[in-house]
Amino acid sequence: VTPLWPEPFGLVVPESLACGTPVAALSSGALVGDGSGAFPPDVVATTTDRTATGLAEATLLAAASDRSRCRSASAKFDLTAMVDDYERRYRQALEAPAAA
């Protein structure tokens, strides 16, 4: 995955993970490589080095990933998990005190 813009969130990565395919990507948008992004760094190898060398290194890291771990990481993006998370967030928003 090599978007040159900060990808807010696409389906390519979770669909790849669901198939057990690790991902190599540029560290951008939702694909943040410091562990604070949506994906664990051991299944989505990211690089801030926007050269062929940087992406090749990320590809080697991704190739060493455990395919069953990839599938497990994709579970939080299935329909039930996403609906449950939306409902939880809406409840939190409704229960939060109103801003002054």
C-alpha positions as a Markdown table, in Angstrom:
| # | Residue | x | y | z |
|---|---|---|---|---|
| 1 | Val | 0.0 | 0.0 | 0.0 |
| 2 | Thr | 1.7 | 3.2 | -1.1 |
| 3 | Pro | -0.7 | 6.2 | -0.9 |
| 4 | Leu | 1.2 | 9.5 | -1.1 |
| 5 | Trp | -1.6 | 11.2 | 0.8 |
| 6 | Pro | -2.6 | 10.5 | 4.4 |
| 7 | Glu | -5.1 | 7.7 | 3.8 |
| 8 | Pro | -7.9 | 8.2 | 6.4 |
| 9 | Phe | -8.9 | 4.6 | 6.2 |
| 10 | Gly | -9.4 | 2.2 | 3.3 |
| 11 | Leu | -10.5 | -1.4 | 3.0 |
| 12 | Val | -7.4 | -2.7 | 1.3 |
| 13 | Val | -5.5 | -3.3 | 4.6 |
| 14 | Pro | -8.2 | -5.0 | 6.6 |
| 15 | Glu | -9.3 | -7.1 | 3.6 |
| 16 | Ser | -5.7 | -8.2 | 3.1 |
| 17 | Leu | -5.3 | -9.1 | 6.8 |
| 18 | Ala | -8.6 | -11.1 | 6.7 |
| 19 | Cys | -7.0 | -13.2 | 4.0 |
| 20 | Gly | -3.9 | -13.7 | 6.2 |
| 21 | Thr | -1.8 | -11.5 | 4.0 |
| 22 | Pro | 0.6 | -9.1 | 5.9 |
| 23 | Val | 0.9 | -5.6 | 4.6 |
| 24 | Ala | 3.8 | -3.3 | 3.8 |
| 25 | Ala | 2.9 | 0.4 | 3.6 |
| 26 | Leu | 4.1 | 4.0 | 3.9 |
| 27 | Ser | 3.5 | 5.3 | 7.4 |
| 28 | Ser | 0.7 | 7.8 | 6.6 |
| 29 | Gly | -2.8 | 8.5 | 7.9 |
| 30 | Ala | -4.4 | 5.4 | 9.4 |
| 31 | Leu | -1.2 | 3.4 | 8.6 |
| 32 | Val | 0.9 | 4.9 | 11.4 |
| 33 | Gly | 3.9 | 2.8 | 12.2 |
| 34 | Asp | 4.4 | 3.8 | 15.8 |
| 35 | Gly | 1.7 | 1.5 | 17.1 |
| 36 | Ser | -0.8 | 4.3 | 17.6 |
| 37 | Gly | -2.6 | 3.6 | 14.3 |
| 38 | Ala | -5.5 | 1.2 | 13.7 |
| 39 | Phe | -3.2 | -1.7 | 12.9 |
| 40 | Pro | -0.7 | -3.6 | 15.1 |
| 41 | Pro | 2.9 | -3.0 | 13.7 |
| 42 | Asp | 3.6 | -6.8 | 13.6 |
| 43 | Val | 1.1 | -7.4 | 10.8 |
| 44 | Val | 1.3 | -4.0 | 9.0 |
| 45 | Ala | 5.0 | -3.1 | 8.5 |
| 46 | Thr | 5.2 | 0.6 | 7.8 |
| 47 | Thr | 8.1 | 2.9 | 6.8 |
| 48 | Thr | 8.5 | 6.7 | 6.8 |
| 49 | Asp | 11.3 | 6.2 | 4.2 |
| 50 | Arg | 9.4 | 7.1 | 1.0 |
| 51 | Thr | 12.0 | 5.4 | -1.2 |
| 52 | Ala | 12.1 | 2.0 | -2.9 |
| 53 | Thr | 14.6 | 0.9 | -0.3 |
| 54 | Gly | 12.3 | 1.9 | 2.6 |
| 55 | Leu | 9.3 | 0.1 | 1.1 |
| 56 | Ala | 11.5 | -3.0 | 0.3 |
| 57 | Glu | 12.5 | -3.1 | 4.0 |
| 58 | Ala | 8.9 | -2.9 | 5.1 |
| 59 | Thr | 8.1 | -5.7 | 2.6 |
| 60 | Leu | 10.7 | -7.9 | 4.2 |
| 61 | Leu | 9.3 | -7.3 | 7.7 |
| 62 | Ala | 5.7 | -7.9 | 6.5 |
| 63 | Ala | 6.8 | -11.2 | 4.8 |
| 64 | Ala | 8.0 | -12.4 | 8.2 |
| 65 | Ser | 4.6 | -11.8 | 9.8 |
| 66 | Asp | 2.5 | -14.6 | 11.2 |
| 67 | Arg | -0.5 | -15.1 | 8.8 |
| 68 | Ser | -2.8 | -16.3 | 11.7 |
| 69 | Arg | -1.9 | -13.1 | 13.5 |
| 70 | Cys | -2.9 | -11.1 | 10.4 |
| 71 | Arg | -6.3 | -12.8 | 10.4 |
| 72 | Ser | -6.7 | -12.2 | 14.2 |
| 73 | Ala | -5.9 | -8.5 | 13.7 |
| 74 | Ser | -8.6 | -8.2 | 11.1 |
| 75 | Ala | -11.4 | -9.4 | 13.5 |
| 76 | Lys | -11.9 | -5.9 | 14.9 |
| 77 | Phe | -13.0 | -4.8 | 11.4 |
| 78 | Asp | -15.8 | -7.3 | 10.9 |
| 79 | Leu | -19.4 | -6.1 | 10.7 |
| 80 | Thr | -20.4 | -7.1 | 14.3 |
| 81 | Ala | -17.3 | -5.6 | 15.9 |
| 82 | Met | -17.7 | -2.3 | 14.0 |
| 83 | Val | -21.4 | -2.0 | 14.8 |
| 84 | Asp | -20.7 | -2.8 | 18.5 |
| 85 | Asp | -18.0 | -0.1 | 18.6 |
| 86 | Tyr | -20.2 | 2.5 | 16.9 |
| 87 | Glu | -23.0 | 1.8 | 19.4 |
| 88 | Arg | -20.6 | 2.0 | 22.3 |
| 89 | Arg | -19.2 | 5.3 | 21.1 |
| 90 | Tyr | -22.7 | 6.7 | 20.5 |
| 91 | Arg | -23.7 | 5.7 | 24.1 |
| 92 | Gln | -20.6 | 7.4 | 25.4 |
| 93 | Ala | -21.5 | 10.6 | 23.5 |
| 94 | Leu | -25.1 | 10.6 | 24.7 |
| 95 | Glu | -24.0 | 10.0 | 28.3 |
| 96 | Ala | -21.3 | 12.6 | 28.3 |
| 97 | Pro | -22.1 | 16.0 | 30.0 |
| 98 | Ala | -23.1 | 18.7 | 27.5 |
| 99 | Ala | -20.3 | 21.1 | 26.6 |
| 100 | Ala | -20.8 | 24.6 | 28.0 |
